[in-house]
């Protein structure tokens, strides 16, 4: 992988194990992609204590900002029950590989301890290089519409049934970075959004990108 290039990264669990089972597991996932994006050693237990204190002060979506030697810039994310989508810019040599290794190992330690499990949790990640602006924009939309299958599992066969419900679901679901692009309070410290937001056309451009996709895939009556 090449420094300063963009990649759509997908990592899926071994045997399609459901890992982001509940809110606690999801929040740990968010915590992990933020904290492990750091070439410096990370004491996860100390950071959890700091995070707990910060949560009491500022609410559940805050992350304490600390100086980090980042592997990548995270432009977008989407947490599915058994896999994770990321749009990453590599900013350090072998940054994506090192970041995914650190995240996979760290989250597996948490998950295995919590659920009395052993062994690897994630398969080898897949990284698709982004080779054009249209592909970058399409990847933004793809990642941020991935959650539709959680409320409409058969949309690919039957089309999206309820347009308004789908739009509201995506705009208010914390499991992806779309709300951040709309200026909603979500996880603003996790992603670097300025470049991509400007490229797509700001809040309105991001909304149009996602809503046009939903309209295109609407249920045919």
N, CA, C and O of each residue as an XYZ file, in Angstrom:
884
protein
N       0.828     -1.196      0.000
C       0.000      0.000      0.000
C       0.867      1.252      0.000
O       1.957      1.263      0.572
N       0.380      2.295     -0.639
C       1.175      3.482     -0.915
C       0.791      4.614      0.037
O      -0.391      4.861      0.275
N       1.794      5.293      0.574
C       1.532      6.430      1.460
C       0.774      7.523      0.713
O       1.012      7.782     -0.466
N      -0.153      8.160      1.445
C      -0.984      9.262      0.941
C      -2.013      8.826     -0.089
O      -2.652      9.672     -0.715
N      -2.183      7.533     -0.276
C      -3.265      7.015     -1.107
C      -4.425      6.573     -0.226
O      -4.270      6.360      0.976
N      -5.594      6.441     -0.854
C      -6.818      6.104     -0.135
C      -7.213      4.653     -0.419
O      -7.000      4.140     -1.518
N      -7.798      4.000      0.601
C      -8.182      2.602      0.484
C      -9.508      2.352      1.202
O      -9.767      2.885      2.281
N     -10.326      1.534      0.572
C     -11.523      1.014      1.229
C     -11.123     -0.305      1.872
O     -10.807     -1.275      1.184
N     -11.141     -0.327      3.191
C     -10.675     -1.496      3.949
C     -11.864     -2.196      4.580
O     -12.707     -1.571      5.223
N     -11.916     -3.510      4.384
C     -12.978     -4.331      4.977
C     -12.320     -5.439      5.798
O     -11.446     -6.153      5.306
N     -12.741     -5.572      7.027
C     -12.270     -6.677      7.845
C     -13.476     -7.434      8.398
O     -14.374     -6.849      9.003
N     -13.473     -8.744      8.177
C     -14.597     -9.596      8.551
C     -14.151    -10.593      9.620
O     -12.995    -11.016      9.643
N     -15.068    -10.957     10.491
C     -14.719    -11.852     11.588
C     -14.619    -13.305     11.131
O     -15.225    -13.702     10.136
N     -13.856    -14.074     11.864
C     -13.715    -15.509     11.614
C     -15.072    -16.179     11.808
O     -15.718    -16.016     12.843
N     -15.492    -16.936     10.792
C     -16.769    -17.636     10.890
C     -17.969    -16.722     10.994
O     -19.033    -17.139     11.452
N     -17.807    -15.468     10.568
C     -18.876    -14.471     10.654
C     -19.418    -14.315     12.080
O     -20.611    -14.096     12.293
N     -18.512    -14.433     13.037
C     -18.880    -14.233     14.440
C     -19.456    -12.827     14.642
O     -18.888    -11.846     14.161
N     -20.559    -12.732     15.340
C     -21.148    -11.438     15.669
C     -20.326    -10.821     16.801
O     -20.306    -11.336     17.919
N     -19.653     -9.719     16.500
C     -18.770     -9.134     17.514
C     -19.292     -7.827     18.085
O     -19.075     -7.527     19.259
N     -19.978     -7.050     17.260
C     -20.540     -5.809     17.771
C     -21.987     -6.093     18.174
O     -22.942     -5.640     17.544
N     -22.100     -6.868     19.260
C     -23.371     -7.444     19.684
C     -24.321     -6.413     20.260
O     -25.537     -6.501     20.090
N     -23.756     -5.448     20.935
C     -24.574     -4.503     21.693
C     -23.857     -3.159     21.746
O     -22.785     -2.994     21.162
N     -24.447     -2.214     22.441
C     -23.873     -0.871     22.501
C     -22.486     -0.873     23.124
O     -21.603     -0.147     22.668
N     -22.283     -1.685     24.165
C     -20.981     -1.720     24.829
C     -19.888     -2.207     23.885
O     -18.788     -1.653     23.869
N     -20.184     -3.243     23.098
C     -19.187     -3.758     22.156
C     -18.923     -2.758     21.033
O     -17.788     -2.605     20.581
N     -19.965     -2.091     20.593
C     -19.783     -1.076     19.552
C     -18.928      0.077     20.064
O     -18.010      0.521     19.374
N     -19.221      0.567     21.271
C     -18.433      1.668     21.815
C     -16.969      1.251     21.995
O     -16.057      2.057     21.813
N     -16.762     -0.011     22.353
C     -15.376     -0.483     22.459
C     -14.713     -0.507     21.076
O     -13.520     -0.228     20.948
N     -15.491     -0.840     20.051
C     -14.958     -0.814     18.694
C     -14.546      0.586     18.276
O     -13.468      0.781     17.715
N     -15.409      1.567     18.552
C     -15.092      2.963     18.258
C     -13.851      3.404     19.025
O     -12.944      4.014     18.460
N     -13.822      3.093     20.302
C     -12.672      3.410     21.153
C     -11.406      2.815     20.562
O     -10.349      3.445     20.576
N     -11.520      1.589     20.036
C     -10.357      0.880     19.510
C      -9.829      1.496     18.219
O      -8.617      1.646     18.066
N     -10.718      1.859     17.280
C     -10.183      2.407     16.031
C      -9.562      3.785     16.261
O      -8.706      4.221     15.491
N      -9.993      4.462     17.314
C      -9.352      5.733     17.661
C      -8.019      5.495     18.368
O      -6.988      6.019     17.944
N      -8.036      4.721     19.427
C      -6.846      4.559     20.267
C      -5.724      3.798     19.563
O      -4.554      4.142     19.728
N      -6.059      2.775     18.783
C      -5.025      1.959     18.155
C      -4.502      2.565     16.857
O      -3.613      1.995     16.226
N      -5.034      3.693     16.458
C      -4.462      4.439     15.346
C      -3.314      5.289     15.883
O      -3.361      6.519     15.871
N      -2.288      4.592     16.351
C      -1.223      5.250     17.094
C       0.001      4.339     17.109
O      -0.058      3.219     17.618
N       1.109      4.821     16.552
C       2.339      4.026     16.525
C       3.010      3.976     17.886
O       3.906      3.161     18.108
N       2.586      4.843     18.803
C       3.112      4.807     20.165
C       2.438      3.684     20.951
O       1.327      3.276     20.613
N       3.095      3.186     21.988
C       2.446      2.178     22.835
C       1.151      2.721     23.435
O       1.076      3.891     23.811
N       0.147      1.874     23.520
C      -1.153      2.269     24.065
C      -1.470      1.377     25.259
O      -1.588      0.159     25.124
N      -1.608      1.998     26.428
C      -2.050      1.266     27.614
C      -3.570      1.371     27.664
O      -4.119      2.364     28.140
N      -4.232      0.351     27.175
C      -5.674      0.421     26.991
C      -6.412      0.546     28.318
O      -7.474      1.165     28.384
N      -5.860     -0.033     29.363
C      -6.536      0.038     30.667
C      -6.479      1.446     31.224
O      -7.468      1.938     31.767
N      -5.318      2.112     31.096
C      -5.224      3.495     31.543
C      -6.136      4.401     30.726
O      -6.779      5.303     31.264
N      -6.182      4.150     29.417
C      -7.029      4.965     28.562
C      -8.509      4.743     28.873
O      -9.313      5.668     28.756
N      -8.870      3.527     29.267
C     -10.259      3.265     29.645
C     -10.633      4.046     30.893
O     -11.745      4.563     30.994
N      -9.711      4.135     31.842
C      -9.975      4.906     33.054
C     -10.155      6.378     32.710
O     -11.075      7.034     33.200
N      -9.262      6.891     31.857
C      -9.363      8.280     31.437
C     -10.663      8.507     30.668
O     -11.340      9.519     30.848
N     -10.992      7.551     29.816
C     -12.210      7.647     29.007
C     -13.453      7.665     29.898
O     -14.400      8.409     29.641
N     -13.441      6.832     30.955
C     -14.574      6.769     31.866
C     -14.774      8.101     32.578
O     -15.905      8.558     32.749
N     -13.671      8.723     32.993
C     -13.746     10.023     33.645
C     -14.268     11.077     32.690
O     -15.106     11.901     33.055
N     -13.759     11.045     31.443
C     -14.185     12.016     30.435
C     -15.654     11.831     30.085
O     -16.365     12.807     29.845
N     -16.108     10.584     30.056
C     -17.502     10.284     29.738
C     -18.443     10.925     30.750
O     -19.492     11.453     30.382
N     -18.064     10.878     32.021
C     -18.893     11.472     33.063
C     -18.975     12.986     32.897
O     -19.996     13.601     33.206
N     -17.893     13.574     32.409
C     -17.850     15.020     32.260
C     -18.594     15.493     31.017
O     -19.320     16.486     31.061
N     -18.407     14.764     29.889
C     -18.842     15.304     28.605
C     -19.872     14.460     27.875
O     -20.407     14.900     26.857
N     -20.166     13.254     28.366
C     -21.155     12.423     27.693
C     -20.526     11.247     26.970
O     -19.307     11.208     26.807
N     -21.335     10.280     26.530
C     -20.841      9.006     26.019
C     -20.150      9.068     24.670
O     -19.459      8.114     24.313
N     -20.297     10.134     23.905
C     -19.698     10.147     22.574
C     -18.356     10.863     22.527
O     -17.744     10.947     21.462
N     -17.889     11.376     23.650
C     -16.632     12.117     23.644
C     -15.451     11.162     23.723
O     -15.548     10.086     24.312
N     -14.325     11.568     23.119
C     -13.071     10.852     23.246
C     -12.011     11.863     23.655
O     -11.942     12.957     23.095
N     -11.192     11.503     24.623
C     -10.161     12.411     25.073
C      -9.091     12.529     24.001
O      -8.514     11.525     23.583
N      -8.825     13.751     23.555
C      -7.822     13.953     22.523
C      -6.435     13.934     23.144
O      -6.168     14.651     24.109
N      -5.549     13.106     22.582
C      -4.178     13.050     23.034
C      -3.271     13.085     21.819
O      -3.690     12.780     20.702
N      -2.031     13.457     22.050
C      -1.057     13.460     20.962
C      -0.831     12.023     20.500
O      -0.514     11.142     21.299
N      -1.000     11.799     19.182
C      -0.827     10.460     18.635
C       0.093     10.493     17.423
O       0.140     11.489     16.700
N       0.810      9.425     17.205
C       1.604      9.231     15.998
C       0.775      8.316     15.105
O       0.947      7.097     15.130
N      -0.118      8.897     14.319
C      -1.145      8.119     13.636
C      -0.592      7.328     12.449
O       0.303      7.781     11.736
N      -1.150      6.144     12.266
C      -0.831      5.307     11.105
C      -1.581      5.795      9.866
O      -1.038      5.813      8.761
N      -2.834      6.187     10.071
C      -3.741      6.484      8.964
C      -4.628      7.668      9.343
O      -4.742      8.034     10.513
N      -5.249      8.255      8.325
C      -6.390      9.113      8.552
C      -7.641      8.285      8.277
O      -7.746      7.633      7.238
N      -8.585      8.315      9.212
C      -9.855      7.606      9.042
C     -10.861      8.607      8.500
O     -11.249      9.551      9.189
N     -11.281      8.391      7.250
C     -12.229      9.310      6.638
C     -13.670      8.891      6.888
O     -14.559      9.736      6.990
N     -13.902      7.584      6.988
C     -15.265      7.089      7.195
C     -15.197      5.696      7.804
O     -14.215      4.973      7.629
N     -16.270      5.326      8.532
C     -16.361      3.979      9.101
C     -17.809      3.541      9.136
O     -18.728      4.360      9.123
N     -17.994      2.234      9.181
C     -19.321      1.648      9.360
C     -19.150      0.300     10.046
O     -18.473     -0.591      9.532
N     -19.774      0.162     11.215
C     -19.696     -1.070     11.996
C     -20.919     -1.943     11.718
O     -22.037     -1.602     12.106
N     -20.698     -3.069     11.044
C     -21.732     -4.074     10.868
C     -21.566     -5.128     11.963
O     -20.511     -5.177     12.596
N     -22.571     -5.973     12.208
C     -22.454     -6.935     13.301
C     -21.226     -7.841     13.215
O     -20.632     -8.179     14.239
N     -20.839     -8.239     11.983
C     -19.733     -9.183     11.836
C     -18.607     -8.672     10.945
O     -17.723     -9.442     10.571
N     -18.625     -7.390     10.601
C     -17.517     -6.829      9.829
C     -17.491     -5.311      9.950
O     -18.422     -4.681     10.452
N     -16.397     -4.759      9.474
C     -16.153     -3.327      9.621
C     -15.662     -2.759      8.295
O     -14.768     -3.319      7.660
N     -16.255     -1.641      7.885
C     -15.807     -0.911      6.699
C     -15.085      0.354      7.145
O     -15.540      1.058      8.047
N     -13.953      0.632      6.502
C     -13.189      1.832      6.788
C     -12.720      2.460      5.485
O     -12.329      1.754      4.557
N     -12.758      3.769      5.416
C     -12.133      4.504      4.322
C     -10.911      5.184      4.919
O     -11.033      6.078      5.756
N      -9.723      4.750      4.478
C      -8.479      5.171      5.120
C      -7.526      5.829      4.130
O      -7.471      5.470      2.954
N      -6.784      6.793      4.637
C      -5.642      7.344      3.922
C      -4.387      6.934      4.675
O      -4.240      7.252      5.855
N      -3.493      6.239      4.012
C      -2.258      5.819      4.676
C      -1.303      7.008      4.756
O      -0.975      7.610      3.734
N      -0.861      7.344      5.958
C       0.026      8.490      6.135
C       1.374      8.097      6.709
O       2.209      8.959      6.985
N       1.595      6.797      6.892
C       2.842      6.301      7.453
C       3.162      4.976      6.764
O       2.251      4.202      6.470
N       4.416      4.707      6.507
C       4.786      3.468      5.832
C       4.211      2.253      6.569
O       4.372      2.108      7.780
N       3.542      1.392      5.811
C       2.864      0.208      6.350
C       1.791      0.590      7.374
O       1.432     -0.205      8.243
N       1.294      1.811      7.253
C       0.351      2.311      8.249
C      -0.926      1.502      8.332
O      -1.383      1.187      9.430
N      -1.516      1.157      7.187
C      -2.780      0.413      7.213
C      -2.576     -0.967      7.812
O      -3.370     -1.411      8.642
N      -1.517     -1.645      7.397
C      -1.250     -2.985      7.942
C      -1.023     -2.943      9.446
O      -1.556     -3.773     10.183
N      -0.237     -1.982      9.895
C       0.047     -1.887     11.329
C      -1.187     -1.480     12.127
O      -1.415     -1.979     13.229
N      -1.969     -0.582     11.571
C      -3.200     -0.160     12.244
C      -4.181     -1.316     12.366
O      -4.742     -1.540     13.438
N      -4.395     -2.056     11.276
C      -5.349     -3.154     11.306
C      -4.875     -4.279     12.228
O      -5.684     -4.923     12.897
N      -3.583     -4.508     12.259
C      -3.038     -5.526     13.174
C      -3.254     -5.112     14.626
O      -3.672     -5.919     15.457
N      -2.965     -3.846     14.921
C      -3.092     -3.362     16.296
C      -4.555     -3.360     16.726
O      -4.877     -3.750     17.848
N      -5.441     -2.918     15.828
C      -6.871     -2.937     16.137
C      -7.370     -4.367     16.323
O      -8.051     -4.661     17.305
N      -7.035     -5.259     15.385
C      -7.522     -6.636     15.453
C      -7.078     -7.352     16.709
O      -7.859     -8.067     17.338
N      -5.819     -7.158     17.075
C      -5.295     -7.805     18.283
C      -5.935     -7.215     19.535
O      -6.344     -7.946     20.437
N      -6.015     -5.898     19.579
C      -6.554     -5.240     20.768
C      -8.022     -5.538     20.993
O      -8.434     -5.809     22.121
N      -8.826     -5.492     19.920
C     -10.249     -5.763     20.097
C     -10.483     -7.239     20.407
O     -11.382     -7.572     21.179
N      -9.695     -8.117     19.819
C      -9.835     -9.556     20.092
C      -9.550     -9.864     21.565
O     -10.230    -10.697     22.165
N      -8.562     -9.205     22.144
C      -8.261     -9.428     23.562
C      -9.462     -9.050     24.417
O      -9.831     -9.782     25.335
N     -10.067     -7.916     24.118
C     -11.261     -7.488     24.844
C     -12.407     -8.482     24.645
O     -13.020     -8.929     25.614
N     -12.689     -8.822     23.406
C     -13.831     -9.669     23.077
C     -13.660    -11.076     23.653
O     -14.593    -11.628     24.236
N     -12.475    -11.651     23.490
C     -12.238    -13.021     23.979
C     -12.340    -13.106     25.494
O     -12.857    -14.079     26.043
N     -11.842    -12.076     26.155
C     -11.927    -12.065     27.616
C     -13.390    -11.937     28.051
O     -13.825    -12.627     28.973
N     -14.129    -11.077     27.408
C     -15.517    -10.830     27.801
C     -16.400    -12.045     27.549
O     -17.272    -12.357     28.361
N     -16.180    -12.739     26.420
C     -17.068    -13.829     26.032
C     -16.421    -15.209     26.172
O     -16.892    -16.190     25.596
N     -15.328    -15.267     26.951
C     -14.668    -16.543     27.244
C     -14.343    -17.296     25.949
O     -14.698    -18.462     25.778
N     -13.667    -16.603     25.059
C     -13.337    -17.144     23.741
C     -11.828    -17.124     23.554
O     -11.128    -16.366     24.225
N     -11.317    -17.964     22.635
C      -9.884    -17.987     22.348
C      -9.643    -17.867     20.849
O     -10.520    -18.171     20.040
N      -8.449    -17.422     20.490
C      -8.036    -17.430     19.096
C      -8.277    -16.123     18.364
O      -8.762    -15.144     18.931
N      -7.919    -16.139     17.075
C      -8.091    -14.961     16.226
C      -9.569    -14.614     16.095
O     -10.439    -15.483     16.140
N      -9.823    -13.336     15.934
C     -11.209    -12.873     15.806
C     -11.513    -12.384     14.398
O     -12.632    -12.541     13.908
N     -10.512    -11.789     13.744
C     -10.719    -11.234     12.402
C      -9.887    -11.976     11.367
O      -8.753    -12.378     11.628
N     -10.470    -12.149     10.192
C      -9.718    -12.650      9.052
C      -8.791    -11.544      8.537
O      -8.869    -10.402      8.989
N      -7.927    -11.886      7.601
C      -7.057    -10.895      6.984
C      -7.914     -9.843      6.286
O      -8.855    -10.178      5.566
N      -7.594     -8.604      6.496
C      -8.386     -7.525      5.919
C      -8.162     -7.428      4.407
O      -7.151     -7.884      3.872
N      -9.135     -6.822      3.751
C      -9.044     -6.548      2.320
C      -8.954     -5.042      2.125
O      -9.725     -4.293      2.725
N      -8.031     -4.593      1.301
C      -7.852     -3.165      1.042
C      -7.990     -2.904     -0.455
O      -7.179     -3.369     -1.255
N      -9.019     -2.160     -0.816
C      -9.281     -1.830     -2.222
C      -8.746     -0.426     -2.493
O      -9.226      0.531     -1.885
N      -7.773     -0.273     -3.382
C      -7.234      1.067     -3.659
C      -8.256      1.957     -4.351
O      -8.997      1.512     -5.228
N      -8.284      3.223     -3.943
C      -9.161      4.218     -4.560
C      -8.359      4.925     -5.644
O      -7.338      5.551     -5.360
N      -8.819      4.825     -6.881
C      -8.018      5.292     -8.007
C      -8.583      6.527     -8.697
O      -7.981      7.011     -9.656
N      -9.708      7.049     -8.247
C     -10.293      8.228     -8.874
C     -11.223      8.930     -7.902
O     -11.644      8.347     -6.903
N     -11.545     10.191     -8.198
C     -12.491     10.923     -7.358
C     -13.879     10.292     -7.372
O     -14.491     10.164     -6.311
N     -14.408      9.884     -8.553
C     -15.716      9.221     -8.544
C     -15.730      7.969     -7.662
O     -16.716      7.711     -6.972
N     -14.655      7.199     -7.681
C     -14.592      6.004     -6.835
C     -14.563      6.383     -5.363
O     -15.162      5.702     -4.531
N     -13.867      7.470     -5.040
C     -13.807      7.932     -3.652
C     -15.190      8.352     -3.174
O     -15.596      8.013     -2.063
N     -15.908      9.085     -4.006
C     -17.261      9.507     -3.659
C     -18.192      8.309     -3.525
O     -19.000      8.247     -2.598
N     -18.081      7.354     -4.451
C     -18.927      6.158     -4.397
C     -18.638      5.328     -3.155
O     -19.543      4.733     -2.570
N     -17.374      5.291     -2.759
C     -17.014      4.537     -1.553
C     -17.614      5.193     -0.318
O     -18.091      4.497      0.579
N     -17.598      6.515     -0.259
C     -18.255      7.249      0.825
C     -19.718      6.818      0.931
O     -20.205      6.504      2.017
N     -20.411      6.808     -0.210
C     -21.833      6.447     -0.211
C     -22.031      4.993      0.159
O     -22.922      4.665      0.943
N     -21.212      4.122     -0.396
C     -21.342      2.689     -0.106
C     -21.192      2.408      1.388
O     -22.000      1.693      1.979
N     -20.160      2.974      1.981
C     -19.918      2.736      3.410
C     -21.082      3.246      4.247
O     -21.490      2.594      5.208
N     -21.617      4.404      3.888
C     -22.652      5.020      4.713
C     -24.060      4.544      4.393
O     -25.017      5.006      5.015
N     -24.209      3.646      3.452
C     -25.513      3.015      3.215
C     -25.478      1.529      3.555
O     -26.463      0.816      3.362
N     -24.345      1.075      4.058
C     -24.192     -0.342      4.379
C     -25.148     -0.803      5.467
O     -25.566     -1.961      5.485
N     -25.495      0.106      6.377
C     -26.345     -0.264      7.507
C     -27.803     -0.497      7.124
O     -28.586     -0.968      7.949
N     -28.182     -0.176      5.889
C     -29.580     -0.349      5.470
C     -30.045     -1.780      5.688
O     -31.202     -2.010      6.039
N     -29.156     -2.739      5.484
C     -29.544     -4.147      5.613
C     -29.943     -4.515      7.037
O     -30.559     -5.559      7.249
N     -29.602     -3.674      8.023
C     -30.001     -3.961      9.406
C     -31.495     -3.753      9.609
O     -32.102     -4.415     10.451
N     -32.095     -2.842      8.848
C     -33.535     -2.602      8.988
C     -34.334     -3.121      7.802
O     -35.560     -3.211      7.862
N     -33.633     -3.463      6.725
C     -34.304     -3.930      5.508
C     -33.436     -5.017      4.872
O     -32.809     -4.775      3.841
N     -33.390     -6.222      5.479
C     -32.445     -7.261      5.059
C     -32.575     -7.692      3.605
O     -31.601     -8.164      3.019
N     -33.741     -7.543      3.016
C     -33.938     -8.014      1.644
C     -34.061     -6.869      0.638
O     -34.705     -7.017     -0.400
N     -33.440     -5.726      0.949
C     -33.582     -4.585      0.047
C     -32.963     -4.869     -1.319
O     -33.436     -4.343     -2.327
N     -31.916     -5.691     -1.371
C     -31.272     -5.980     -2.651
C     -32.204     -6.746     -3.589
O     -32.157     -6.574     -4.807
N     -33.043     -7.586     -3.010
C     -33.988     -8.359     -3.827
C     -35.256     -7.571     -4.124
O     -35.797     -7.648     -5.227
N     -35.726     -6.817     -3.142
C     -37.046     -6.194     -3.258
C     -37.028     -4.678     -3.389
O     -38.073     -4.062     -3.601
N     -35.858     -4.076     -3.265
C     -35.794     -2.620     -3.241
C     -36.072     -2.089     -1.841
O     -36.642     -2.791     -1.007
N     -35.675     -0.863     -1.589
C     -35.894     -0.253     -0.280
C     -37.370      0.098     -0.123
O     -37.957      0.753     -0.983
N     -37.952     -0.337      0.965
C     -39.401     -0.210      1.151
C     -39.834      1.179      1.605
O     -40.747      1.774      1.033
N     -39.174      1.684      2.632
C     -39.618      2.931      3.269
C     -38.497      3.954      3.171
O     -37.528      3.897      3.929
N     -38.627      4.888      2.241
C     -37.564      5.859      1.991
C     -37.315      6.754      3.198
O     -36.170      6.927      3.615
N     -38.377      7.322      3.764
C     -38.230      8.250      4.884
C     -37.617      7.552      6.098
O     -36.739      8.107      6.757
N     -38.075      6.351      6.388
C     -37.532      5.598      7.515
C     -36.054      5.306      7.313
O     -35.264      5.415      8.250
N     -35.680      4.937      6.102
C     -34.287      4.610      5.801
C     -33.394      5.831      5.948
O     -32.308      5.737      6.520
N     -33.836      6.975      5.437
C     -33.052      8.202      5.540
C     -32.838      8.581      7.004
O     -31.715      8.891      7.403
N     -33.894      8.559      7.803
C     -33.779      8.915      9.219
C     -32.879      7.934      9.967
O     -32.091      8.325     10.829
N     -33.012      6.647      9.620
C     -32.181      5.627     10.271
C     -30.699      5.908     10.033
O     -29.904      5.869     10.973
N     -30.324      6.189      8.799
C     -28.921      6.431      8.480
C     -28.422      7.735      9.097
O     -27.276      7.811      9.541
N     -29.262      8.750      9.128
C     -28.834     10.041      9.666
C     -28.622     10.015     11.174
O     -27.863     10.826     11.705
N     -29.277      9.100     11.865
C     -29.238      9.103     13.330
C     -28.566      7.879     13.932
O     -28.568      7.712     15.152
N     -27.992      7.019     13.094
C     -27.352      5.812     13.609
C     -25.883      6.089     13.911
O     -25.137      6.539     13.041
N     -25.479      5.824     15.126
C     -24.119      6.128     15.559
C     -23.081      5.127     15.043
O     -21.881      5.369     15.169
N     -23.523      4.023     14.472
C     -22.574      2.975     14.097
C     -21.786      3.281     12.819
O     -20.995      2.460     12.357
N     -22.008      4.449     12.266
C     -21.173      4.871     11.139
C     -20.917      6.370     11.250
O     -21.468      7.054     12.113
N     -20.069      6.856     10.354
C     -19.619      8.251     10.464
C     -20.503      9.229      9.709
O     -20.204     10.423      9.677
N     -21.579      8.758      9.102
C     -22.452      9.644      8.338
C     -22.985     10.825      9.160
O     -22.966     11.954      8.671
N     -23.463     10.598     10.403
C     -23.938     11.750     11.187
C     -22.876     12.836     11.358
O     -23.200     14.024     11.387
N     -21.603     12.428     11.471
C     -20.533     13.416     11.594
C     -20.469     14.311     10.362
O     -20.229     15.513     10.477
N     -20.683     13.735      9.194
C     -20.651     14.521      7.950
C     -21.855     15.453      7.836
O     -21.845     16.398      7.046
N     -22.887     15.183      8.625
C     -24.064     16.051      8.629
C     -24.013     17.085      9.745
O     -24.950     17.865      9.918
N     -22.912     17.091     10.508
C     -22.751     18.056     11.585
C     -23.435     17.656     12.871
O     -23.576     18.479     13.775
N     -23.866     16.400     12.974
C     -24.503     15.921     14.199
C     -23.437     15.492     15.204
O     -22.314     15.164     14.823
N     -23.787     15.494     16.464
C     -22.856     15.072     17.500
C     -22.764     13.555     17.493
O     -23.718     12.865     17.855
N     -21.623     13.044     17.085
C     -21.443     11.598     16.981
C     -20.065     11.242     17.540
O     -19.902     11.158     18.757
N     -19.076     11.032     16.675
C     -17.707     10.756     17.118
C     -16.745     11.613     16.296
O     -15.970     11.083     15.501
N     -16.790     12.922     16.479
C     -16.037     13.826     15.598
C     -14.529     13.662     15.666
O     -13.838     13.967     14.693
N     -13.996     13.188     16.795
C     -12.540     13.067     16.917
C     -11.982     11.844     16.203
O     -10.769     11.746     16.022
N     -12.840     10.904     15.790
C     -12.366      9.663     15.169
C     -11.980      9.882     13.713
O     -11.005      9.295     13.243
N     -12.719     10.710     12.994
C     -12.526     10.851     11.554
C     -11.937     12.207     11.168
O     -12.108     13.205     11.868
N     -11.241     12.209     10.034
C     -10.746     13.432      9.410
C     -11.631     13.671      8.182
O     -11.507     12.955      7.189
N     -12.509     14.656      8.236
C     -13.581     14.773      7.250
C     -13.446     15.948      6.291
O     -14.162     16.002      5.292
N     -12.555     16.885      6.564
C     -12.540     18.141      5.810
C     -12.380     17.918      4.305
O     -13.158     18.452      3.514
N     -11.391     17.145      3.911
C     -11.113     16.949      2.484
C     -12.291     16.303      1.769
O     -12.739     16.790      0.731
N     -12.789     15.208      2.329
C     -13.843     14.460      1.655
C     -15.153     15.238      1.657
O     -15.886     15.221      0.668
N     -15.451     15.912      2.752
C     -16.679     16.706      2.812
C     -16.665     17.806      1.751
O     -17.666     18.033      1.072
N     -15.535     18.480      1.613
C     -15.405     19.527      0.598
C     -15.531     18.947     -0.794
O     -16.170     19.541     -1.663
N     -14.924     17.787     -1.014
C     -14.974     17.145     -2.325
C     -16.404     16.793     -2.726
O     -16.781     16.938     -3.888
N     -17.190     16.332     -1.767
C     -18.552     15.885     -2.058
C     -19.536     17.054     -2.098
O     -20.588     16.960     -2.729
N     -19.198     18.147     -1.429
C     -20.091     19.304     -1.471
C     -20.691     19.665     -0.144
O     -21.819     20.153     -0.086
N     -19.952     19.433      0.945
C     -20.425     19.807      2.265
C     -21.610     18.965      2.726
O     -21.863     17.885      2.193
N     -22.323     19.466      3.709
C     -23.444     18.731      4.294
C     -24.481     18.379      3.233
O     -24.946     17.241      3.168
N     -24.843     19.347      2.409
C     -25.880     19.092      1.408
C     -25.423     18.086      0.361
O     -26.209     17.254     -0.091
N     -24.162     18.162     -0.020
C     -23.636     17.197     -0.985
C     -23.621     15.786     -0.422
O     -23.937     14.827     -1.126
N     -23.252     15.658      0.851
C     -23.238     14.347      1.498
C     -24.652     13.780      1.591
O     -24.878     12.601      1.318
N     -25.595     14.627      1.978
C     -26.992     14.190      2.063
C     -27.509     13.763      0.691
O     -28.182     12.739      0.565
N     -27.196     14.539     -0.318
C     -27.672     14.207     -1.661
C     -27.086     12.890     -2.145
O     -27.774     12.087     -2.775
N     -25.813     12.674     -1.846
C     -25.159     11.437     -2.276
C     -25.865     10.217     -1.705
O     -26.137      9.255     -2.423
N     -26.160     10.261     -0.412
C     -26.810      9.131      0.248
C     -28.281      9.024     -0.161
O     -28.763      7.927     -0.445
N     -28.989     10.137     -0.193
C     -30.419     10.092     -0.511
C     -30.662      9.711     -1.976
O     -31.650      9.043     -2.280
N     -29.783     10.125     -2.878
C     -29.921      9.706     -4.274
C     -29.741      8.203     -4.419
O     -30.413      7.562     -5.227
N     -28.829      7.650     -3.631
C     -28.632      6.194     -3.646
C     -29.902      5.494     -3.153
O     -30.337      4.501     -3.737
N     -30.482      6.010     -2.091
C     -31.706      5.421     -1.540
C     -32.847      5.496     -2.558
O     -33.580      4.526     -2.747
N     -32.990      6.633     -3.199
C     -34.031      6.793     -4.210
C     -33.822      5.828     -5.374
O     -34.777      5.246     -5.887
N     -32.586      5.666     -5.778
C     -32.277      4.760     -6.891
C     -32.648      3.320     -6.559
O     -33.049      2.543     -7.426
N     -32.503      2.982     -5.266
C     -32.763      1.606     -4.837
C     -34.138      1.453     -4.181
O     -34.376      0.498     -3.441
N     -35.033      2.394     -4.456
C     -36.364      2.333     -3.851
C     -37.131      1.110     -4.344
O     -36.821      0.538     -5.389
N     -38.111      0.735     -3.589
C     -38.974     -0.409     -3.941
C     -39.781     -0.087     -5.214
O     -40.452      0.943     -5.280
N     -39.714     -0.937     -6.182
C     -40.483     -0.778     -7.409
C     -41.857     -1.376     -7.219
O     -41.987     -2.562     -6.918
N     -42.895     -0.550     -7.395
C     -44.255     -1.017     -7.138
C     -44.948     -1.380     -8.442
O     -46.107     -1.796     -8.430
